[in-house]
Amino acid sequence: MWKSVNFKVPAAAAAINQGADPVLAAVAGEMSAAGSRLSGVAGFIPVTPSIISGSAGNAQGLISQLNELLNVSSKFLCAHPYVHPLGDKRGDYTYLSPSGCLDGMLAKLADPSDDLPETVSGSVFLKFTAYDHADLAAKLAAFNAVLPVTPLQMVQRRAEDLNVLETEKYILGDGFISPKFQDLDARQQVTNNKMDSKLARMVAVSHGYDCQNKRPETLLSELITKKQKATEEAGAAWERFCSLFSGGSGQAAYLNGSVRDIRLELANMGTSDGTHVLSVICCWIGEAEAMTVFREVLGI
């Protein structure tokens, strides 16, 4: 059955974040305490392991989990109006009904020239339908904002171009009376760019010796500040990333079995035409375990 896409952070990714969180949470307090201890140090500085190292004993395990999460090997196919010979070309425009798009995908699944898995596989299908190029571009833009897929980005760009072409038939813009001044970076000039790079090599020599003027305590203090900032940025970046996984666009389905079984089940699922004259269907096919990350991101 086709299900509406509902973007979610993969459970495996959330588990990795949860495993690393104790270390990140402890860094701020420990770096603050380290800075206080450093301010009272005079002369010899004893070297002792950080107390956070005990919480970081699972780092190798988290690395293994991360490698497994991203170790995805699959074959990808995208059927859309702008690929020959699926689309119904009419002048500058091309159309493709949902049923025609499904027929094209079924034909590719039965194509003996394609090197598809012969064993039991998992497959994630993704479908978009639209009533004009602007609608298709908007739906693909919402999807690509969360899970950018290069073929879908190319389809989105083509749909946007055709929408502009359609719009400009009725809107005539007035051009500028005179050219506008533009900002220009001096380094865009070849000679200036070369001068910058050659002088930078000379300045780098002075900078290297100037670094020796800093006391070890100063360097350590800068390192503490850098660690605090890096930890805060890592946590904030993850929160911003998670905030992307909201809403959804398109419909998805997960099927498993041999390629023949997948093809038959996909044909039985069908798709309704309605008023839609544009459609895109793409799929990932590979080992069932490799499909987990796609299923979880799409919320199916």
C-alpha positions as CSV (number, residue, x, y, z in Angstrom):
1,M,0.0,0.0,0.0
2,W,1.1,3.5,-0.8
3,K,1.6,5.6,2.4
4,S,2.1,9.3,2.8
5,V,5.7,10.2,3.5
6,N,6.2,11.5,7.0
7,F,9.9,12.4,7.5
8,K,11.5,11.1,10.7
9,V,15.0,10.9,12.1
10,P,16.2,7.2,11.7
11,A,16.1,5.3,15.0
12,A,19.7,4.1,14.5
13,A,20.9,7.7,14.1
14,A,19.0,8.8,17.2
15,A,20.6,5.9,19.2
16,I,24.1,7.0,18.1
17,N,23.2,10.6,19.2
18,Q,22.0,9.2,22.6
19,G,25.2,7.2,23.0
20,A,27.4,10.3,22.4
21,D,25.3,12.7,24.4
22,P,26.8,12.0,27.9
23,V,30.2,13.1,26.6
24,L,28.9,16.2,24.9
25,A,26.9,17.1,28.0
26,A,29.9,16.9,30.2
27,V,32.3,18.9,28.1
28,A,30.9,22.3,29.0
29,G,31.3,21.9,32.7
30,E,34.7,20.1,32.5
31,M,36.1,22.8,30.2
32,S,35.0,25.5,32.5
33,A,36.6,23.7,35.5
34,A,39.7,23.2,33.4
35,G,39.9,26.9,32.7
36,S,39.6,27.7,36.4
37,R,42.4,25.2,37.2
38,L,44.6,26.6,34.5
39,S,44.3,30.2,35.8
40,G,45.8,29.0,39.1
41,V,48.7,27.1,37.5
42,A,52.2,28.5,37.7
43,G,55.2,26.7,36.2
44,F,55.0,22.9,35.7
45,I,51.6,21.5,34.5
46,P,50.9,17.9,35.4
47,V,49.3,15.8,32.6
48,T,46.4,13.7,33.7
49,P,43.6,12.0,31.6
50,S,40.3,14.0,31.4
51,I,37.5,12.7,33.7
52,I,35.3,12.7,30.6
53,S,37.4,9.9,29.0
54,G,35.5,7.4,31.2
55,S,32.2,8.4,29.5
56,A,33.8,8.1,26.1
57,G,34.7,4.4,26.4
58,N,31.9,3.5,23.9
59,A,33.4,5.7,21.1
60,Q,34.5,2.7,19.0
61,G,31.1,1.1,19.3
62,L,29.4,4.4,18.1
63,I,31.8,4.5,15.2
64,S,30.8,1.0,14.2
65,Q,27.1,1.9,14.5
66,L,27.6,4.9,12.3
67,N,29.4,2.9,9.7
68,E,26.6,0.4,9.6
69,L,24.0,3.1,9.4
70,L,25.6,4.6,6.3
71,N,26.8,1.4,4.7
72,V,23.9,1.4,2.1
73,S,24.4,-0.3,-1.2
74,S,21.4,-0.3,-3.5
75,K,20.4,0.3,-7.1
76,F,18.3,3.3,-7.9
77,L,15.9,4.0,-10.8
78,C,13.8,7.1,-11.5
79,A,10.9,7.2,-14.1
80,H,9.7,10.7,-14.9
81,P,8.1,12.8,-17.7
82,Y,11.3,14.2,-19.0
83,V,13.0,10.9,-19.8
84,H,12.6,9.4,-23.3
85,P,10.4,7.5,-24.3
86,L,8.2,7.7,-21.2
87,G,7.0,11.3,-21.5
88,D,4.3,12.5,-23.8
89,K,6.2,15.3,-25.5
90,R,4.1,18.3,-26.7
91,G,6.3,21.1,-28.0
92,D,8.5,22.3,-25.2
93,Y,6.4,20.5,-22.6
94,T,6.3,16.8,-21.6
95,Y,3.6,15.0,-19.6
96,L,3.2,11.6,-18.0
97,S,0.1,10.2,-16.3
98,P,0.5,8.1,-13.1
99,S,-0.6,4.9,-14.8
100,G,1.9,5.6,-17.6
101,C,4.7,6.2,-15.2
102,L,3.8,3.0,-13.3
103,D,3.9,1.0,-16.6
104,G,7.3,2.4,-17.3
105,M,8.6,1.3,-13.9
106,L,7.1,-2.1,-14.3
107,A,8.8,-2.5,-17.7
108,K,12.2,-1.6,-16.2
109,L,11.7,-4.2,-13.5
110,A,11.2,-6.8,-16.2
111,D,14.0,-5.6,-18.4
112,P,16.5,-8.5,-18.7
113,S,19.3,-6.1,-19.6
114,D,19.2,-4.5,-16.1
115,D,21.5,-6.1,-13.5
116,L,19.0,-6.4,-10.7
117,P,19.5,-8.6,-7.6
118,E,18.5,-12.3,-8.1
119,T,18.0,-13.0,-4.5
120,V,15.3,-11.8,-2.1
121,S,15.6,-8.1,-1.9
122,G,13.9,-5.1,-0.3
123,S,12.7,-2.1,-2.3
124,V,11.5,1.3,-1.4
125,F,9.2,3.1,-3.9
126,L,8.5,6.8,-3.9
127,K,5.8,8.4,-6.0
128,F,4.8,12.0,-6.8
129,T,1.8,13.1,-8.8
130,A,1.0,16.7,-9.8
131,Y,-1.5,18.6,-11.9
132,D,1.0,21.0,-13.5
133,H,4.7,21.8,-13.5
134,A,4.5,24.3,-10.7
135,D,2.8,21.7,-8.5
136,L,5.4,19.0,-9.3
137,A,8.3,21.4,-8.7
138,A,6.8,22.4,-5.3
139,K,6.4,18.8,-4.1
140,L,9.8,17.8,-5.2
141,A,11.3,20.9,-3.6
142,A,9.7,19.9,-0.3
143,F,11.1,16.4,-0.5
144,N,14.6,17.4,-1.7
145,A,14.9,19.9,1.2
146,V,15.0,16.9,3.6
147,L,16.4,14.0,1.4
148,P,18.1,15.4,-1.7
149,V,18.3,12.9,-4.5
150,T,20.2,14.0,-7.6
151,P,17.8,12.6,-10.2
152,L,14.8,14.2,-8.3
153,Q,16.7,17.5,-8.1
154,M,17.1,17.4,-11.9
155,V,13.4,16.7,-12.4
156,Q,12.6,19.6,-10.0
157,R,14.8,21.9,-12.0
158,R,13.2,20.9,-15.3
159,A,9.7,21.4,-13.8
160,E,10.7,24.8,-12.5
161,D,12.0,25.8,-15.9
162,L,8.8,24.7,-17.7
163,N,6.8,26.6,-15.1
164,V,8.8,29.8,-15.8
165,L,8.3,29.3,-19.5
166,E,4.6,28.9,-19.0
167,T,4.4,32.0,-16.7
168,E,6.5,34.2,-19.0
169,K,3.9,33.7,-21.7
170,Y,1.6,36.1,-19.8
171,I,4.0,38.3,-17.8
172,L,6.3,40.7,-19.6
173,G,8.9,42.2,-17.3
174,D,10.5,45.6,-17.9
175,G,14.3,45.5,-18.2
176,F,16.7,47.9,-16.5
177,I,17.1,51.3,-18.2
178,S,20.9,51.2,-17.4
179,P,23.3,48.6,-16.2
180,K,23.7,48.3,-12.4
181,F,26.9,48.5,-10.4
182,Q,27.9,45.1,-8.9
183,D,30.2,44.2,-6.0
184,L,33.5,42.6,-7.3
185,D,36.0,40.8,-5.1
186,A,39.5,41.9,-5.9
187,R,40.7,38.3,-5.7
188,Q,38.6,37.5,-8.7
189,Q,41.2,39.2,-10.8
190,V,44.0,36.7,-11.8
191,T,46.9,39.0,-11.0
192,N,45.5,40.0,-7.6
193,N,44.8,36.4,-6.8
194,K,48.4,35.4,-7.5
195,M,49.7,38.3,-5.5
196,D,47.6,37.2,-2.6
197,S,48.8,33.6,-2.7
198,K,52.5,34.5,-3.1
199,L,52.5,37.1,-0.3
200,A,50.6,34.6,1.9
201,R,53.5,32.1,1.7
202,M,55.9,34.8,2.9
203,V,53.6,35.9,5.7
204,A,53.1,32.3,6.8
205,V,56.8,32.1,7.7
206,S,56.5,35.0,10.0
207,H,53.3,33.6,11.4
208,G,54.9,30.3,12.2
209,Y,57.6,31.9,14.3
210,D,55.1,34.3,15.9
211,C,53.2,31.2,17.3
212,Q,56.3,30.4,19.4
213,N,55.7,33.7,21.3
214,K,52.7,32.2,23.0
215,R,53.1,30.5,26.4
216,P,51.9,26.9,26.8
217,E,49.2,28.1,29.2
218,T,47.9,30.5,26.6
219,L,47.8,27.7,24.0
220,L,46.0,25.4,26.4
221,S,43.5,28.1,27.2
222,E,42.8,28.6,23.5
223,L,42.3,24.9,23.1
224,I,39.8,24.8,26.0
225,T,37.8,27.6,24.4
226,K,38.0,25.8,21.0
227,K,36.7,22.6,22.5
228,Q,33.8,24.4,24.2
229,K,32.8,26.1,20.9
230,A,33.1,22.9,18.9
231,T,30.9,21.0,21.3
232,E,28.3,23.6,21.3
233,E,28.3,23.8,17.5
234,A,28.0,20.0,17.2
235,G,25.0,19.9,19.5
236,A,23.3,22.8,17.7
237,A,24.0,21.4,14.3
238,W,22.3,18.1,15.2
239,E,19.3,20.0,16.6
240,R,19.1,22.0,13.3
241,F,19.4,18.8,11.3
242,C,16.6,17.1,13.3
243,S,14.3,20.1,12.8
244,L,14.4,19.3,9.0
245,F,12.6,16.0,9.6
246,S,9.0,17.3,9.7
247,G,6.1,17.1,7.4
248,G,6.4,15.1,4.2
249,S,5.9,15.1,0.4
250,G,4.8,12.3,-1.9
251,Q,3.9,8.7,-1.2
252,A,6.1,5.7,-0.5
253,A,5.8,1.9,-0.2
254,Y,8.1,-0.9,0.9
255,L,8.1,-4.2,-0.9
256,N,10.3,-7.3,-0.4
257,G,10.9,-10.5,-2.2
258,S,12.4,-11.4,-5.6
259,V,12.4,-8.7,-8.3
260,R,9.6,-10.7,-10.0
261,D,7.5,-10.7,-6.8
262,I,8.2,-7.0,-6.2
263,R,7.0,-6.2,-9.8
264,L,3.8,-8.2,-9.4
265,E,3.0,-6.6,-6.1
266,L,3.7,-3.1,-7.4
267,A,1.4,-3.8,-10.4
268,N,-1.4,-4.9,-8.0
269,M,-1.0,-1.7,-5.9
270,G,-1.8,0.4,-9.0
271,T,-2.2,4.2,-8.9
272,S,-5.1,6.5,-9.6
273,D,-4.9,9.1,-12.4
274,G,-7.4,11.7,-11.1
275,T,-6.6,15.1,-12.5
276,H,-2.9,14.6,-12.4
277,V,-1.0,14.8,-15.7
278,L,2.5,14.6,-14.3
279,S,4.1,11.9,-12.2
280,V,7.4,10.6,-10.9
281,I,8.2,7.1,-9.5
282,C,11.6,6.1,-8.2
283,C,12.9,3.2,-6.2
284,W,15.8,1.8,-4.3
285,I,16.4,-1.9,-4.6
286,G,19.0,-3.8,-2.5
287,E,19.4,-5.9,0.6
288,A,16.5,-5.5,3.0
289,E,18.9,-4.3,5.8
290,A,20.2,-1.5,3.4
291,M,16.6,-0.2,3.0
292,T,16.2,0.4,6.7
293,V,17.6,4.0,6.6
294,F,15.3,4.9,3.7
295,R,12.2,3.4,5.3
296,E,12.9,5.2,8.6
297,V,13.6,8.6,7.0
298,L,10.4,8.3,4.9
299,G,8.4,7.2,7.9
300,I,7.2,3.9,6.4
